[in-house]
Amino acid sequence: MNTHPSLKMKPERRSKLFAAATGEFTEFGFEQASLNRIIADIGMSKSSFYHYFANKTELFREIMLQTIAPFAEITERFEPELLTSETYWPTLMEMSQGSNSLVANHPEIFNVGRMFHRNLNDKNDICENLMLEPLSLVSRLLEHGKVIGTIRDDLPTSLLLDSVVALGMAVDRWAIENMEHIPLSEFSAFQQKMMNMFIRVLAPDEV
């Protein structure tokens, strides 16, 4: 449960701060982003900012945590080891559809996604640290998939993990810039095509 001090801010004020910061972090990158510009944009004093945040790192992190919170709810009770060969891919497809429904209802996620990719290689590892838990979950998925025969076992899990993360990042970057323009009537079929790319990379040759 998130108990961050900034939750005591008025929701409209917090949203404006996060929107201004998202734009700043995206345009200039984390290192060059100016806290002075961010708070000036919404008419906030430094003393007020530091009442809620220790620094701009905490601000960046809280923006990301707020954005991924709905997705975390989907995965926090998910146990990959309970999947069977019959339920493995259908379950992942269902989770993907649920995630995309969230994105459709929260268009600000696209802007935060741009901020994430803009700062993915920041020397402070600010984004990479947020990826540790999701990567652990994907690794468990791959390991269990090997056990039940839905994931190829002729390659090391570490290589499969790197491959699926690279593909996932490419898909995510493309989706951020293009997903809003896909007609709803074509969305379901498009999702299946994206899932098929991952299946082709990960599934055993005979599947």
N, C-alpha and C positions, 0 to 999 in steps of 0.2 A: 504493500500500500504506500502510495506516494504522500509524504507528509512535508514536502518542501515548504519553507517559509513563504515563497512567492505565491502559494495557493491562498494566502491571506489577502493578496491584492484583489482589487475589484476585477472581475473577469474581463471587462472591456479594456482595462488598463493593462492587464497582463497580456492580452491578445495583441494589443498595439505594440507593446514592448517586444514580444516575440516576433511579430511581423517585421518590425524595423530591424531587429537583430538578424533575422533570417536574410533579409535583403543585403545587409552590410557584410555578413559572413560569406554570402554567395558572390558578391561583386568583388570584394577585396581579398578574400581568403582570411583564415583565422588570424594569422600573424599580423597582417596589415589592417585588419578591421579595427575601427576606432570606437571605443566605448563612448567617448565624448560625442561622436556623431550620432550614435544609437540613442543615447538618452536625450540629446538635444532635439532629435526628430520628434520625440513625443512629449517634450517639455518636462523631463524628469530630472531632478537634482541628483548629484552624485551620492549625497548622504542618504537619499531615499533608495537609490539603487543598492548601495552597500548594506542597507537594512535587510534586503532580501537575498542578495547574492554576494559571495565572497570575491568574485572576479568574473571576467568574461568567459573563462573556461567553464565555470559552473553554469553560466547563462546558456552557453552553447549546449552543454550536456542536458540541461533541463528541457530545452527546446526539443532535442532528440528524444528524450525519455517520454515527454508528453505525446509526441507524434507516434512513437512505436507502441505506446501503452495498449491501444486496442488490439494490435497484432499480437502483443505478448499474452493477452487474455486468451487468444485462440490457441497458443502453443503451450502455455504454462501447465495445463493439465494433460497435455499430449504425451503419451508413452509409446515411443516407436516400437519398443519390444513386444507390444501387444498386437502389432499388425501381423497378418498372415499373407501368404503369397496372393490370395484372392483380394484382400482388402488394401494392400500396400499402395498401388497407384491410384485407385479410386478415392482413397482417403486423402492422399496428397492433392488430388485434383479438387476435391471438395474444400479443402483448406485454402487452396489457391483462389477458388471462387469467392470464398468468404472474405479473404483479404482484399480482393479487387472490389467487392461490394463496399467495403469500408472506404477505400480510396474514392469511389464514386460519390460517396456522401460527405467526404472531407477533402475538397479540392486543394486546400492549403498544404496537403501532404506533398503535392507536386513541387511546391517551392522549397519545402524542407528537404525533399529528395535532391534537388539541385544543390542545396547547401551541403548536404552530405557528400555528394560526389566531388564538389569543388574542393573539399577539405580532406578527402580520403587519404591523401599522402602527406598530410601535415606532419611535421617533425615531432609534434607533441603526441602523435598517435591518438588524437582525440576521438577519431571515428573508429579506428581499429580496436580500441578498447571496448567500444560498444558492440563490436562484432563477436566478442569472445563467446558469449552465451549462445547466440544463434549458430555459430560454427560448431560448438560442442553438440548441439542438437542434430545438425546435419551429419556430423561424424557418427553419431549413434544410429541415425537412419541408415547410413551406408553400411555400417558394420552389421546391423540386424538384417538388412536387405541381402547381404552375402549369405547369412545363415539360412534364410528361407528361400534363397534362389532367385530373388528378383533383381539383385545387383550383381554384376559380373565379379568373379573372384580371381580373374587372371591378372589383375593389376592391384598395386598397393592402395589401401584406403586413402593414404595421404595424397596420392596422385589424383584419385577420383575426387577427393575433396577440393583440391586446387582447381580441377577442371570444372566442377559444377559451380564453384564460387565465381570463376572467371566468366562462365556462361551466364550465371545469374546476374552478375554486375552489368554485363552487356545488355541483357534483356531489360534490366531495371532502368539503365540510362536511356534506352530507346523508349521504354514505356512512359517515362517522365515527360518526354518531348512529344510523344505521338498518341498516347492512349486516349486522351480526351477527344481525339478526332475520329475514333473508330465508332461506327454506328452501333447502337445497342443490338440491332438485329444480327450483327455479325460477331458480337463480342464472345459468345459462348464457343463458337467454332474457332475463333482466334486463340482463345485460352487453351483449347485442346491442342492446337498446333504448337503452341509454346511448350506445353507439357511433353509433347512428342519429341521435341528437341532434346530434352533432358533424358527421356527414356532411351533414345538412340545412343546417347553417350554412355549411359549407365547400365543398361540391361544386358544380360548375357547374349552372345551372338545368336543362340538358337531361339530366343524369344521373339 
